[in-house]
Amino acid sequence: MPTQPTKDLVAAPNPRPGRDYEIRCETPELTCLCPMTGQPDFGDVTITYVPDQQIVELKSLKLYLWSFRDEGHFHEDVTNRILDDLVAAIAPKRMTVQTVWNVRGGITTTVTAST
């Protein structure tokens, strides 16, 4: 396999740093393992941010999200880790990460974290 998951988020220069604009990245391909049962959890993630000097390079974001696939995490932890790691990598003016997890035990879970 030529590409592997990684926790490395790559920052790229914001092409319009003098203007506030919103970037929204969405994917239905967020997966992790339940830390209690080891069963896979599947969710959608939406990342919305107003960049400052940097934006996140999208391939690195894809590989970063892929890195959760074989790790055991609670939904709340995954959501907050994504927010913390992105803020550390690109220092946006504002950011919100929302995850919507597929039904497990009859319950759909939505977690939203913002800074």
N, C-alpha and C positions, 0 to 999 in steps of 0.2 A: 504494500500500500504506500503510495508516494507521499501522502500527507498524514500527519499524526496530530491528535489533540494536544493543545498546549495552553498553559496559563499565561503566556506572554501576549499582552495586548500592545499593539503597535499604534503609536500616535503619529498623525500626519498634520502638517500645517493647515490651519483653517484658511481656505481660499478667500474668505470675506470677513476678516476679523473686526472690521469697523461697523458691522451690521449685526444686530440681533436677529437670528432666525432659528427655527426649530428643526431638528433632525429627529426622525422617528424610524427606528429599526424594529422589525417584527419578524418572528419566525415561530412556526408550530413545531419545531424540532428540538425543544429542550427536554432532556431526559436526565434522570438520576436514579439512584436506588433508594428505596425506603430504608432508613437506618435501623428500623425495628424488625422488618421481615426479609429484607434483601430483594424484594420484588421491584420491578421497574416502575417508575412514575414517569408520566408523559405530560408535558405542558406547553403552553404558548408563552412566549415572553415578548413584551413590548418595552423598548427602551426609548425614552423621549428626552432630548436634551437641547439646551441652548449652548453652543460651544463658545469658548473664549478664544484662546490662541491655537488650540489643537482640536482635531476630530479623531475618531477612532477609525482605523483602517478596517474595512469590512471583512476581509478574509481572516484577519487575526481575531476579529470578534466571533466569526463562525467557529474557528478552531478552539477558541476559549470556551464557548458555550458547549462544544462537543466534549470538552475535558471533564464535564460533570457526569457523563454517561455511566461510568463504572464506579462512581463514588457514592457513598451513603450520606445523604443530607436530608434534613427536614426542609420542607418547602420554604419556610420563613428564612432559614439560613441561606439557601441558594439565592433567594431574591436579594437579601442584604449583602451577601458576598459580591454578587454581580455589581451592585451599586458601589460598594466600597472600592472594588478593583478598578472600575471605570473612572471613578472620581480621582483615584490615585494616578491613573495613567494619563488622563487628559484634562483634569481640572476644569470642568465645565462651569458655566455661570449657574445653571440649574439642571437638574436631572431627576427623572422618575423612572423607576423600573417596576413593571407590573408583570406578575406571573399568574397564569390561570391554569390550574392543574386539573387534569381529567378526573372524572368520577372515580373515587376509591371508597368502597364501603358505603356507597350511596351519597357521598359528600363531594362536591366540587369545592376546591379551595382557591381563592384569589388573594394574592399578597401584593401590596403596593408599598414601596419604600421610596422616599424622596429626600433630596437635599437642595 
